[in-house]
Amino acid sequence: MTAPSRQAFLAMGLFLLSVAACSDAAVDRASFMDCDAESGCVGCETPAVQCACEAHRYGMDSEDCLNGGVEPPSAVGGGGPVGTGGNAAGTGGGPVGAGGAPGGTGGVPVGTGGAPTGTGGVPMGTGGTSKGTGGAPMGTGGAPTPPVNGPVVPEVPSFPIDVAPNEQWTWVPLEGTKCADGTQAGVGVNFTTKSRDLLIWFQGNGVCYDLVSCTAFTGLLTGMGPDPLNHMWWGDPNTSRIGVFNRIDPGNPWRDANHIVFPHCGVDGHSADKVSTYPPLPPVHQHGYRNVTLALPRILASFADATRVTVAGFSAGGIGAAANYHQIAIALEALGQGPPFLIVDGGPVLPPPFAGPRATSALRDGWGTQNTVEKWCSTCGTEGFHTAYRELARLHPGLRSSIVCSYQDNVATPLYALLNLDPTFTGTRFEAGLRSLSDFTASYQGTMGTSQHREFYYFGDRHGAIAVDDIWRTPGLLEFLYAQIEFNPGWSTVRP
C-alpha cells in the first residue's frame, strides 16, 4: 500500500508541548515537597512550583525561574574526556557519575562515573571537580540525567548504536519501546562516513485516537512484524531511496547525512504515552513520545559530536517531529550544540476554527497530551496545538523551523473533516486554514530572539513533498530548504 493511502487520515490535530515558563520568581520550599527533586520534579501543581523544584534539584536559586525555567549546568566538561569513577558496567562508580558539581561551570548533568547499578564506588563518581573540569559531553557508564523541564529519561543503556556506516538500512530494536500491539519497537538507521550530519526522521501512517479512527486503522495496530524495515517503509522499499533519503541526488541537502527513522507503529502521531482502550478492540499501546525518550540516550551516545542536525517528519510524522522537537533539542543543547532545524512535511497543525474544540479535545483525550506535549506547551490545551510552533521558537532561541504543505492536501483535508466531525470541511477550507496558520506564525517573528519560522505552500492536493518524491520535483522547494539550513538572510515564506 502506498504512503499516501496508508496515511489516509493524517493525524495532525494535536501537537506538542512546550515547557511552561516559570513566572513566579520565588516559591516556598514546602510547596514543592510533593514533587520532590529526587523524583524528577514530577507532579508539581504549577509551572512555577516545578521550576522551583528543579532549581533546588540543581542547587540553584529559585529566582532563576524566569522566562523559560532553570538552565542545567554547562554541558561540556573542560578536563578529561571521561570521568574516572567507573566503567561501562558501573562496577567502580556510584548511582550517578558526576561531571561537575551542580553549580559547576564546566561539568554536565550526565553520568560519567559509572552505571546506575555501580556497586564498587562512592555515592558520586569522581570524574569532575567543583568547576566540572573532569567531565565529558556524554557519560559512558551512566544514564543521562533528565534535562530541566524535559521528560524524565529512564535509566537505559547509553552505549552507541553500533551499526556499520555503509549507507545501508539496518533495523535496531530498542529496549522498552513499544508498538501498538505491545511488541518491541526501535529505529531504522542508515549511517555514513561522509559527514557527522544527522537527520532524525518521523514516519507517518494513519492515526488512532478514538473508537472510530482506531477501527478504521485496525490493520495498523500491529508490531513491526518479521521484516521491520519493510513495515517502516509501508511495504515500498523505494521510499527509503527518494526525497531526503536519496544519496545519489547531488542536490539533496541530506544526501551525506546519517539517517535515523522512527516508525509510526504506535499510530499516535508520536505524541502519546498511554495504553488506550476502545472495546471491542484490544488495548492499544500508544507510546510514540516515550519511544523517543528511550531512544535519545543511544542517539546522543552515537552523535554527541553531530554537526548539522535536522528533525523532520512526514504526515503524522510531521506532528511527531514538532511534538518531540523539544525533548530532542534540550538533549542536544545540553551537549553544547545549537537548536536543530525543524521541518514539518504535510502535517500542519491548524489554528481555530479550522481545528475546532472537538478536534482538539479528541486528540487531547485520545493521546493524553497533558502528560507529553502539554508538559512544555502550556498554551496548547487552551489556545490550540498550533501554538506549539511559537513555544518552540521561544524555548529554543535560534530555531529555524518550516512547514511544507500543498494547499488542498488530499490526506490532511479529510483528517480535519473527521477531527471536526464536519463533512463540509473541503480543500478550500483547508487552504484557508493554512493561510491562517501562516498569519499566526508571522505574528511572532522578530519577538523570539533569533528564531525564525517560514512556510512553503504550493498549489495542488499532493500529500507530502520531501519524502514521497525527490525534493527538486517541487519547484522552488530545494532553494527554500537550502536557505533555511544555510542561514540565508533572505529566507522567506512562499505563499502563492
N, C-alpha and C positions, 0 to 999 in steps of 0.2 A: 504494500500500500504506500502511496506517495506521501511525502511530508505534509503538503497542504491538506490532503483529505483526512489524515490522522489528527490534524490539529483542529479539526472541524469546529471547535468552539473556543479556540484560543483562550486562555484564561487570563484576562488581564485585569480584571476588575480590581483587585485589591493590591496592595503592594506596600511594601516596605515600612521600614521603621526608622525612626531617626532619633537617636538618643536625645532625650529632652535636656534642655539647658537647665542648669541649677540656678534658679533666680534668687533664692534666699541665701544671703551670704553666710549666715550662721545658724546652725541648728544644734540644739542641746543634745549632748551625747546620749542621754536617756531615751531620746526619741527614736534613735536608730538601733537600740539594743535588740529589737525584734527582728532586725535584719542584719545581724552581726557580721563584721568583716570576715570572720572565719568561714562563714557560709557563702562568701562571694557577694555579699550585699544583695541577696535575693529576697524579695518580698517586702521591700521598702514601700511605704504608703504613698510617698510623693517623690518626684524627681529631686527636690531639694534634700530630702532625707537620704535618698540613695547617694547623692553626691557627697553629703557629709560623712556617710558611712565609708565611702571609698576614699575620702580624704584621710579619715582615721586609719584605714587599711594600709595606705601607703605612707603613713607618718607625715602627712601634710596638714596644712591649716584649712579649716572648713571655709575660710574666706576665699579660697581658690575656686569655690563653687560659683563661678560666674561665666556666663557666655560659653557654655558648652561643656562644663564639667572639669573634673580634675584630670590633669595630664599625668601619665605614669612617668617614672624616672626615665632618663635618656636611654635610648635603645642600643647604643653602640659602646661597648666597653673599650677603653683605650689601652689596656695592658696586653695580656697574653691572649692567644686565640681561643682558649678553652679554660674554664675554671678547673681546679685540680682536686675537687672534693671526692670524685668517684668516677666510675666508668659507666659504660652504657647499661650495664646490668644493675647499676646502683649499689654495688657491694661496698663501696667505700664512702658513699655520700649519705646525706640525710634526706628527709622528706622533700625538701626543696633546695636546689642549688641556688647560690646567690652570686650574681654578677656584681653586686654592689649593695650598699645599704639603701633603705627606702628613699632616703634623700640624696643618695649619691648622684653625681652628675655624669658619670660615665658608665654606670652599670646598667643592667637590664632586669626587668621583672620576669626573666626567662630562666628556668632551672639550668644551671651549668655545673652543678656539683654532684649530681647523682640522680638516679631514678627515684620515683615516688616510693619505691619499696626498698630503697637503700637500707642496709642493716648494719654496716660496719663503721659508719662515720658519726660525726657530730650533728646536732639538730640542724645546723645550717652548713651548706657546702662552703668551701673556703676559696672559691675562685676569684673573689673580688675584695676590695678594701672599702673603707668608708667612702672613698671617692670613686669606687667602681672601676678601679684601674686593671682589674684582672678578668673582667667579664668578656663574654663573646656575644656576637649578634644573635646566635642561636645556641641554646644549651644542647649538649649531645646525649645527656643521660636522663634528663628530667622532662616532664610535660610542661608546656608553656603556661604561665600564669595568665588568667583571662584579662584581656585589656580593659581599661576603665570604660564603663558604660557599654561594654560589649557583652557577647554571650559568654557563659561560663564554659570554658574549654575543658572537656573531660580529660582525665589523666590517661591519655592514649599514647602509644609509641610515637616518637617524633623523628624516627630514622627516615632517611631519604627514600624516595620512590626509586628503586633500583631497576631501571629499565635501560636497555642499550639505546644510545642516541642514534639509531639507524633509520629514523624517519619512517618507521613502520608503526601501525596502530597496535597497541597492546592493552588488554584489559587488566586492571589492577583492583581486585576486591579489597574493601576496607572494613576493618573490624568495627562492628557496632552500627554500620549504616544499614538502612532498610529500604526495600521496595514496598509497593502497595500490598503485596501478599505476605509481608513479613520476612521474606528471604533477604539475603545479603545483597547490598548494592556495591557501588565502587565508582571508579572513574576510568575513562578511556584516555590513554596518553600517547603522544607521538613526539618524541624528543629528537633534537638535532644537535650537531656540534657547531653549527654556523653562527649561533648567537646565544645570548642569555636572555633574549626577549621572551616574554611569556604571555600567552593568550589563555585566559580562563573562560571557558565557554559553557553556556547553559542550554541544553536541548529543550525543545518544545514537544508538545503532544496535545491530546485532549485535556480536559480538566474535570475534576470530580470534587464537588463542594456540597452537594445535596443528593437526595434520592434520585431525582430526575437526571441530573448530569452524570452521576455515578453509574446509573443504569445504562445510560446512553454509551458510556465508555467502559462497560464491563470487560470488554476484551483487552483493555489496557491495564486492568487491575491485577497485574501479574508480576513476576520477578523478571530477571534478566534472561532466564532460560539457559539452554545448553550452549548457545552462541551469543554471549553478551554484546559483542561488537555489532553483530547483525541486528540485534534488538535496538541498540543505541542509534543506529543509522536507519531505523524504520524499514529494515529489510532491503535497503538500496545502498550497496557499498559505494556507488558513485558519489553519494552525498559526502563521503569522507575525503573527496578529492577535488571539490569545487569550492568556489567562494573564498572565504578566509582560509580554508584548508588546502587550497591549490598551491603546491610547492613548485610548480613549473610555470606559473604565471608571473612574468617579470614585474608586473605592475601591482601584484598583491602585497600590501604592506606587511602581511603576516606570513609570507612565504618562508621566511627563515626563522620564524619564532618556534618556541616549544609550545605544544598544544596540550591542554588538559580539559577534558569534556565531562561534565556532569550529565548523566542521562536523566530523563524526566520520568523515572519509574515510580514516583510517589503520586503522580498526576495531580500535583498540588501547587503548581507554579513555583516550586522550590521554596515555598513560603510558610509551610506548616511544620508543626512538631506535635502531633497528636494521633491518636487512634480514633478514626471516625466510624460510627455505627449507623447504618441505614438499612434496617431489616426490610426485606428478607435477604439482603446482600450480606456476605460475611464481613467481618471487621476490615476496615481499610487502614493500613498503616501509612500515614502521611507524615514523613519526617524529612522532607526535602531540605528544610532550613538546617536542621540538626546534622544532616549528612555533610553539609558544607563545614559546619563547626568541627565535626570529627575528622574531616579531610585536611583541614588547614595545617595542623602540625606537620603532616607529611609533606605538604606542598611547600611550607616555609623551610623545612629542613632541606628540601631539594633546590629551592630557588631563593635563598637568603640574599644571594648576590644578583638577583634578576635585574635586568636593565629596564627596558620599556615593558610595562605590564598593562594589559588591556583586559577588562572584564566585559563580556558581551554575551548576548543570547538572542535566540530567535523564537518568536511567537510566545508561548507560555514561558519559554526560557528568557525572553526579554523581561518578563515580570521577575523571573528569578535573578537575573543579572542585577537589576536595581534593588531587589529585596535583600540580596546578600552582599551588595557592594560595601556596606558599612562594616560588616564584620571582616571582610577581606582587607579593606583599606586600613582599618586600625591595626590589623596584624602586621601589614607591610610597613606602615608608618612607624610602628614600634621598633622596626629594624633600621630606621633612619631613611626610609625611602619616601618619595613623594606620593601623592594620591594617584592610583591607576586611572587610566582612561575608562570611560563607560560608554557602551554603545548598545542601544535597545533597537532591535530589528523586528518590526511587525508585531510589537507587543506593547503599545502605548497604554497608559492609564489615563483615561479622560476625566475631566473635571465635571462636577454637577452643572447642569441637569443631565448631561449625557451619560454619566454614571450616577444614577439617582440613589435615593436612600435604600431602595430594595436591593440594588446591585451591591452596594457597599456592605449592607448587613448580611447578604447571602455569603459573600466571600469571607467576611469577618467571622461569622459563626461557623462556616464550613471549615475554615483553615485555622481558626484560633489565633488570629494575628495579634491579639492582645499580648500573647506570650512570645511573639517573634518580632515582626516588623514594628509594631507599636511600642516596643521597648525603646526604640530610638527615634521614632517618628510620633511625637505626642499629638500632632495635628491630623494624622492620617485617619483616625477613627471619628473625628469630629468635623473637619473641613473636607476631607476626601483623601483618598490614597494618592492622588496626583501631587499632593504637597510633599511627597517623599523626594521628588526631584529638587525642590527648594531646600529641604532639610539636608540632603546630601551635599549640596553646594555650601551650606553653612557649616556643616560639620567637618568638611574636608577642603579647606582653602586651597585653591589651585586646581580643583577638579575641572576637567574638560569633558563634558557629557553630551551625548546626542541621541536623538530619536530618528529612526529612518522608517518611513511608512508610506504606502500608497493611499490615495485619498478615499478609495472605496474598497479597502481590503476585504476580500471575499470570505475570510475566516473571522476576522475581528468584528466585522459588522454583525453577522448573526449571533456572535457571542454576546455582544452588548444588547441585542434584542432579547436574548434568553435571560441575561442577568437582570434586565429591567422589566422582564415579562411584558415587553412591548413589541407586538408584531409589526408595528408601523415604523420601527427603527430601521431605516434603509441606509444605503450607501451615502445618500445626500446628507442624512443626519450625522453619519459617522464623520464625513468631511467637515461638517460644521463643528463637531467635537474636537477634531484635530486642530482646526484654526483657533478654537477657544483655548486649547491647551498651549498653543504657541503664544497666544496673547498672555497667558498666565506666566509662562517661563520668561517671557520678555520683560515682565513687570518687575522682576527682582534682579535683572542683570545690572551689574555695577554696584549692587548693595551687598554682595557676598565676597568682598575682597577680590581676589584674582580668579575666582571660579567663573567658568563660562559654560553656558548651555546653548545648544543650537538644534534646529530641526532640519531634516531633509525630507520634504514631501514631494511626491511625484504623482502624476495622473495615472489612472487605471485602477484595477482591482487585484493586482497580484499580491500574494501573501508572502512577504519576505523579499529581501534583496541581496543580502551578503552571505546567505547560507544555502539558498536554493538555486543559485546561478553564480557565475563569475561576476565580480563586482563591476568590471568595466562595461558590462552589458546594460547597466542603468546609467544613461547619460548624465555626466556631472557628478556622480556619486564618488568616484575614485578621487577626484580633486577635492571634494568636500572632506573626505576622511583623511587624506594626507594633510590638509590644512588643520584638521583637529589635532592629529598626533605630532605634527611638526611645529606646533605653536605659531602658526602663521597668524600675524595680527589682523589679516584681512578675512579670517574665518567668519562666515556669516550664514544665517538661516536661509535655506532655499524653500520658498513657499510660493509656487506659481499660482 
